[in-house]
């Protein structure tokens, strides 16, 4: 006799959420094979068998001004999702990050008796701490990736589990740079820079020219330097290729990769990375980095006013101090970025200290995340 299917609603808004969700979904399927998933997700989630109602790219918008431009479309999608899930009630709803989109949806579903699990704590410890009140109304259970987060939710009376980060489970303790270079056919003695301009189309449009001009300045001092630029989609590759043309830089020794961000970072001596989950990947791969970002000026001013911390990159936040340089907004110039990368490249003591710091961070975040997260979710499903 076949088991009756159990439907879980799930929404992820960008590439990092797609990764997190796919691992959780796989662990849930192992525990309860009758589980099915429906909602919004990317290719990794679809590979687990998810039914997609809307493309994930519709939600991959960052910043106040940018969200306002897409406000009607985004709220329209959320309204349609709410109606869908209330008409086709899932046993559970899992929101993967994307709090500005998901919390209102969670609130509506929870109010109608559908349990809601939020996977990835909003960064209320960094800015907009007042969101804890909304979270308490909207979220049945919080899954926190970082060890400093659970206490915030316990004090607020929100059930919470610290589950660590799946990247810490996936990535090796000692990445083999020489082996990766052999695989990628890169000379072992070459100076290699991995440039990661982000996963969103808007990020690549904003940062591509900056990265290219930075590469030009590095090449003036290191004529044998090579640059690896992993891009997550055809659209982002088109933006970067256009920037190469606009900057008259088609002859630069830049290799554009479809994905393979972790391979590029593993092979690199130094990484320039847009603020986001990629900074954590870079830390777990024990690579020295410079973090940068540019936002719409109005969005930047609003974020600065609401921020509690002096840093933005996850490695610095998790270590509670500046362990790697951050050059943001008007400080993000080709001159500043190239100098910061070259200074760090030539500081062997600083690189050795970073490897030690990142190794300790890796051990803290390695928690068998997918299984821990699945165990927390399973308690809300009907008994087998």
Phi, psi and omega in degrees: 000126183286148178283146177286136184291150175241123183261132175244126172280142182208140180224125171236145188251353181200181189300319181295322177291326176300318178295309180302311184296320183297322178292319177296315180299319179297317179295322178293321178295325177295321181282322182224088185300340183279357182287138173233155185236142178214142179153230181235129180194174182257196186296325180294318178293321178296328179293340177272356175104024183284142170272117184265125179268328178217148179292139182299329184300337180296335183261352187278064180235135185233137175104145183304308184295318181297318179296320180301323180297330183250016191301312185295319180294316183294314179293329176295318177297316180298319179296318179295321177297316180301313180297321180297312184288332176283331177277331180235076193297121174281160176292335187198151173239131178245121175260123181256102180058217179044054187296326182295332175272315193280327188297320177295322177294316178299317180302314181295319182288318179298321180298334178261019171087011178265120180298143181234127176247127178254118185257110184102108178296131168303151186280057181290345175281348180255323180194160180054051180297340180295347180294346180303327180291320177292319179301317181299323180284331190261335193249127174282322183208133179255136173250114186259136181273338188238145191292340181276354188274322188303324183300325179301317183282325176299317179297329181272355180080024178259121177304135187211148171229136170274120185244358183075191182239131184299333177300326179292331175284325188281322191270144184286157177297321184232089178299140184263096183294317182298317179296320179295321179294323177296318178298320183270002179058048177248128180304139184297330185273354182291150172268115188245132178243127172264125180248116182245104184270013177103169182258338180278148179299320180296324178296314182294319177300322182284327191253344189302309181297321177300316180294320182294316179294327175296317179299320179301316182291322177297319183295332177296327181263336179232084186299339180264010182294149175234153185230130177248127182235096176282134180231141193272346185210166176298322182296315180292327176296319179299317178299317182290321178297322177295321178295322176301318179293314182297327181270007182051050188234026182297338183269358179298147178283065181249128175255118176273129183245144170274104185070216178060033180298318181294324176297316180297316180293321179298321182283343191275151167279328187211147184233134168252123192222137174290139181305133181153197183299330180300332177294325177289319175304315181298317178296318181290337174273003175062037182254136173294145186212161166238129183261138178216164176191151172225134178238167167307133185306322180293317177300317181299315181297320180294318180294319180299320181293329184266355186279144178258343188247154180276357182230162185241329183286141182302319179302319179289320179298313184289330178273349178071022180194168177282103175260338175227153181292145172236127176235104189246151171053242185290341176282346182276084176243157177303322180296313181293317183293315180296320180293318180297319179294316181290323177299314181291321179303324184268001182255089185295324179295318179296321179295318179297320179293322177298317180300319178295314181298317182289330176294318177296318178298318179302314182295325179292321186274348180280105187227016186056056195301310186301318180291319178296316179295319179297319180299321178293323182287321187300332181295343181263358180268154176300148179299147181293000000 
